[in-house]
Structure formats: C-alpha cells, structure tokens
C-alpha cells in the first residue's frame, strides 16, 4: 500500500504542477488522492482540514512572517551599496576584484535579506556598472552573481532552516543557524575560487596600489549597522537571550530603524512592504499547513518505511545512500521551490538518515544546500534568471560559465555531505548539539 500511495502522490503532484496548479493545492490534492486508498472521502477531508489547522498553528511559525518583513525592509535600498563597498575594501586587490566582491556581498546581503533573488538583483545591479566600465564580460558577471546569491540562504537568519526545523519535528533552530555558517561560507568560497580562476584566465586584475586601511575603516563604519543585524539577532538566539520568534521581531524593529535612518523608505512605501510581506507570508504559512496533510498521509501509509526498505535493499552503504539522496534532491530542486521541497522530502529521507546515526542538523544542511542549487538551475531557477536579467545577457552566453560554478558548488556539497564536522562543529562548540 505504501508504494502505491507514494506513486499516486508523485503522479498527481507532477500532473497538477504541469497544469500550473499552485504548489500548495497540488500537495493537498495529491495527498488526499493517496489516502483515499484506505479512508472514506468524508473522513479524509475532515482529517485534512484538521491537519492543515494544526500545521498552521505552531507558534514557531511566527518567525517566518517577521523575517520576511525584515528582509523586505532591508531590500529597499541603502544596504547593498554599503556592503559592496565594505567587501570591495577587503577583497579589492584580488584578481577579478569585482567578481570576488560580488560573491562576498551576495553572501552577506542574502543572509540579511533572506532572499537569493533579492541579493542577485540588489548586489548585481551595484556591481554591473563597475564591471561594464572595467570591460568585464557581462556573461561572466551574471554567472558569478547568480551562482553566489544562494549562499546567503544557508547563512542565518534563514527561513529555509526554520521550515526544516518545523518539518523535522522540532530540530533546534539555534543549532541549525550555527550549522549553516560553514556550508554557506564553503559555497561562497567555491564561487570565489572560480571567479579568481576566470579572472586570471581573462586578465581581470584587482584595484591597483597598496591596501588602503583608511578606506577599509570608512567602509566598515558605513556597513557596521547593517552587519550588526546578523550579530544582534543570531547572537541573541544562540546565546539564549531570546527565541527565534522574538529574534525575528527584533530584526523587524532593527531594520525599520535602519531604513528610516538611511531614508530608504517612507510611510507610503512601508505600507506596500507590509502588504507584500503579508501576501508572501500567507502563501508560505498556508503551504506549511497543507504540507502537514502530506506528513500525516506518509505516516499513515508508512511511506517513509517503504522508501527506507527500498533504498536499504539496494545497498547498506550509507555513503551510497547519501549519494542517491543527493541526486534525487538535485533533480527535484530543478523544478521545485525550496520550501515545498523541504516539506516533501524531510519526512521521506530524514528517518533513513537517522537509521544509520546521522544527526538531523547535518541532514538539514545537506537538504537545504541541495535545494538551494535549484535556485540557479533551469527551468525553475529564479535566481539564475534574475542574474541574467540584471546582467543584460542571455542564458546561452551564461551557461558555459555556470557549468564551472556548478562543478565547484557540487564539490562543496560533497564536502558538506561526507564531512559531518563541517556542519556540526559550531553547534557543538556552542553547546547546541
């Protein structure tokens, strides 16, 4: 019955997605279709409604709307330019300084804004003009911008990690946040290495002259208020001063103060930001609620046990199993957004990983890292297409360079997958794992 239910879920889900049905409705309908194998329609609908309400009623969900609002406030301007100047002051002497600066700024801005596409748009537009003036190939600039933007989704505060915490049954958000730093940095370093290699090959040099400590001091002072958001929010959560939900509210207040000080928003634009954030939050929270139906159906029909038996029947080698999971997640990420994919694959794969002793924190970072790659792969890769649009180039011109970035990012994925200490060392040092 379990495999039949899984096939029904996958077939109905794929058909509905192909027809353009919103992902939340597609998940709900496919889940109900599977459970009808053993439960009457009236009971299935009533239970589905209850599970949706339960899924949307978790207090920890409150953090997501607040972080979305804080990110949207931060996206309105003033932040990206200061971060670009800060990173350029540090890395400006390296070959292909603008490419490396793009990578570093995307990691910082993505972490602050919580959106890879927002980072690619805001930072990419800042870098583009300078790159054009210095004769950089627009395709290389666009590829560097797009490929590095998702690194900020791993660096906290991260809505993807909060979603995984809920889907996994309450894995510590603070521990996940600490675990996200090194994988996010690895992603950024991989992109920076490719950028430097391309720059040397094409003769893109860094800024001339000696390192300017005075310029670094001025850039640091200008960027410090923005960078302090990460320090205040994450430091407070990890230090136990406040919870993730309280930290998200503090992030909103802090970003509001910063935005008004920078004069990047007014009351009229603030209202639009609030409305847009409410719409986005409503979609995310409803999706999480509907996905609770999927979790119940999987448990009821024992789908995770069947999948575990099937995978363990192929091989008992955990390294091979992890490789198979990575391949499945990479393929799924090419046509699914990060949030629904987390909600679908967590209950499917987490029990298998726990069966051979993997920490849920480690699995969570493998999952999110995999799915973030989907942001920069066709056909759904929104961040890739934002980078191309901002870079004023085409997919055909960008893809040859993207292949190099894909290779580097996948090398980073293998490190995160097969070296658990990369994700676990910081949570252990801070006593969170």
Helices and strands as residue ranges (DSSP letters): H 2-18, H 23-35, H 41-56, G 59-61, H 62-74, H 79-91, H 97-113, H 116-133, H 138-149, H 151-154, H 159-167, H 173-202, H 213-238, H 244-262, H 267-301, H 303-314, H 318-333, H 338-355, H 360-373, G 374-376, H 382-391, H 395-418, H 421-429
